[in-house]
Amino acid sequence: MSENIQQDEFLEISDNENQTIENDAFRDCYRLRNLTLPEQLGSLGTYAFYRLDSLRGTLSFPKGLSTVPEYSFYSNYVDTLI
């Protein structure tokens, strides 16, 4: 993961990017406060968004996302998953 992503507070992953977010892709992005997942997202890797300590509030999952592996969103403060 690049240093720039670790320092970002907002992340929007566009629909024209990969339909898979790999294991550990955004792990330890401590400053990330807002996350928008693409509608085309089909799968998430384990620990993909692990330890995003600043991520809070509501997170919407795209309709095409079939499974969310254990620990994908472990150790953050999202209180509502849609």
C-alpha positions as CSV (number, residue, x, y, z in Angstrom):
1,M,0.0,0.0,0.0
2,S,1.3,3.4,-0.8
3,E,2.1,6.0,1.8
4,N,-0.4,8.4,0.2
5,I,-3.3,6.0,0.8
6,Q,-2.3,5.6,4.4
7,Q,-2.6,9.4,4.8
8,D,-5.9,9.9,3.0
9,E,-9.1,10.6,4.9
10,F,-11.5,9.8,2.1
11,L,-11.5,7.0,-0.4
12,E,-13.8,6.4,-3.3
13,I,-13.1,3.3,-5.4
14,S,-14.6,3.9,-8.8
15,D,-16.7,1.3,-10.7
16,N,-14.1,1.1,-13.5
17,E,-11.5,-0.3,-11.2
18,N,-11.1,-3.9,-10.2
19,Q,-14.1,-5.8,-9.0
20,T,-12.1,-7.4,-6.2
21,I,-10.4,-5.8,-3.3
22,E,-7.5,-8.0,-2.3
23,N,-6.4,-9.2,1.1
24,D,-4.9,-6.5,3.3
25,A,-5.5,-3.9,0.6
26,F,-6.2,-1.0,2.9
27,R,-5.1,-2.5,6.2
28,D,-3.9,0.0,8.8
29,C,-5.1,3.2,6.9
30,Y,-5.6,4.8,10.3
31,R,-6.8,8.2,9.0
32,L,-9.4,6.9,6.6
33,R,-12.8,8.4,7.8
34,N,-15.0,7.9,4.8
35,L,-15.2,5.0,2.4
36,T,-17.3,4.5,-0.8
37,L,-17.4,1.1,-2.3
38,P,-18.1,0.7,-6.1
39,E,-21.4,-0.9,-7.2
40,Q,-19.4,-3.4,-9.3
41,L,-17.5,-4.8,-6.3
42,G,-18.0,-8.6,-6.2
43,S,-15.5,-9.7,-3.6
44,L,-13.4,-8.6,-0.6
45,G,-10.3,-10.1,0.7
46,T,-9.6,-11.0,4.3
47,Y,-8.4,-8.0,6.3
48,A,-9.1,-5.7,3.4
49,F,-10.1,-2.8,5.7
50,Y,-8.6,-4.0,8.9
51,R,-7.8,-1.5,11.6
52,L,-9.3,1.6,10.1
53,D,-9.5,3.3,13.4
54,S,-11.0,6.6,12.0
55,L,-13.7,4.9,9.9
56,R,-17.1,5.6,11.6
57,G,-20.8,5.8,10.9
58,T,-22.6,3.8,8.1
59,L,-21.2,1.7,5.4
60,S,-23.2,0.6,2.4
61,F,-22.3,-2.7,0.6
62,P,-22.9,-3.0,-3.1
63,K,-25.7,-5.4,-4.2
64,G,-23.2,-7.5,-6.1
65,L,-21.0,-8.2,-3.1
66,S,-21.7,-11.8,-2.3
67,T,-19.6,-12.4,0.8
68,V,-17.7,-10.4,3.4
69,P,-14.9,-12.5,4.8
70,E,-14.2,-12.6,8.5
71,Y,-12.1,-9.7,9.7
72,S,-12.6,-7.6,6.5
73,F,-13.7,-4.7,8.6
74,Y,-12.3,-5.7,12.0
75,S,-11.2,-3.0,14.4
76,N,-13.1,0.0,13.2
77,Y,-16.0,2.0,14.4
78,V,-18.6,1.5,11.7
79,D,-21.9,1.2,13.6
80,T,-24.3,0.4,10.7
81,L,-23.8,-1.9,7.7
82,I,-26.3,-1.7,4.9
